[in-house]
Amino acid sequence: MTHTARVEPITQEQEDATMLAGWRVVDVTDPDAPVEISRHDTEPEAIQAARDFERQTAYETGSAPDDNQDYDAGETPTR
């Protein structure tokens, strides 16, 4: 089954400000039990990691045939 990933900012409270400390990728396939997959310094890195995570799981047994339809047409699927 294809997993669903979400990219979220990591923030830190410092005195009177909220600082952006990085980005994390979270597996939200089960919305009641999200699992952090990875952390990144930049949002583009986190987005790419989320895409890679979803792409890897799109070919698992039980995945719908069109689970990889959201990716760019120029991307070559990897198995």
N, C-alpha and C positions, 0 to 999 in steps of 0.2 A: 504494500500500500504506500502510495506517495505521502510523504510527510509534508507538513506546512511549516515554513519558517517565517519568523518576524524579526525585523531589525529594530532595536530600541537604543536610545541614548543612555549612557551611563553618566549619572550626575553625582556631584559631591557638593554638599553644603559647606560653605566657608564664610563665616561671620555673616555678612549681610548679602551674600551673593550665592548663586547656584552656578557651579562651574561644570562644563562639559568635560568628562574624563575619558570618553571613548565611546565605543559602540559595541553592542553585543547581539549575537544571533541566538534566537530562542526557538526551539521546536514547540509549536503550539498545536500539533496534531490533536492532542487531547487537551482541550482548553482548561480542564480542571487540574491538569498536572503539567504545566509548561516546564521544559528542560533547557537550561542554557547549553548551547553547543560550542560557542567560541566568543572571544573578545578581540576587538580590533581598534587601532588608533584612528582610522578614518572611516567615514560612512561608506565610500565606494568599496573599500576592502570588505566591509561587513555585508554589503549588498551582494558582492560577488560570492562570498562564502555562503550566504543564504541560497543563492541560485545553485551553487554547486551541490549543497546539501540536498535540496529538493530534486535536482537532476539525478543524483545518485540513487535516490529512493524511488524515482519514477519507473525504474525497470525491475523493481522487486515483484515477486509473485503476488498477484492480487491487485496490482495497480491497473487502473482503467487505461485503455489504449491511448486516450488523448491526454494523459496526465502531463505530458511534456509540451503541450500546445502553447504555453505562455512564453516560450523562449524565442529568441530571434531566429528568423528563418535561416540565417547564415551560419548558425551554430551547428556543429556536427555532434549528434548524440554520442555519448560514450557508454559503453556497457561494461 
